[in-house]
């Protein structure tokens, strides 16, 4: 399955993560889909290796094999950061 990867500049106040708190600057956002259907947004500084979970940025789809539902969930999560 193809995941949407989006490069953004953090909005005012940054992006809150579960692991390290707020991060700012040029970031890469990527949704991840778990076997139970949970779609979670993760973030990294552009070009870095470490990924962090975006606080509160998850949703669940009934069937993780349903590419259309997963894509809609990814778009919904990424839309929070659209400029």
Residue, then its C-alpha position, 0 to 999 in steps of 0.5 A: x500500500x502506498x502512503x502519502x508523505x508530505x513535507x511541510x513547515x510546522x504551523x505556529x506553535x509547532x507539532x506536538x509529539x508523544x515522544x519529544x514534545x513540540x517540534x518546529x521547522x521543516x518536517x516530513x509527515x507520514x501516515x502509518x497503518x496498523x494491522x488493526x486498522x489504526x491510521x497514525x500520523x508520524x513526523x520527522x525533521x526533513x532528512x532525519x532518521x528519527x520518527x515521532x508520533x503526532x499527538x492525537x493524530x490517529x483514526x481507525x478504519x474498519x478494514x485496513x485492506x480497504x485502500x480507499x478508506x485508508x487513503x481517506x483517513x490519511x488525507x484527513x490526518x494530513x489536512x490538519x497541516x495543509x497550508 
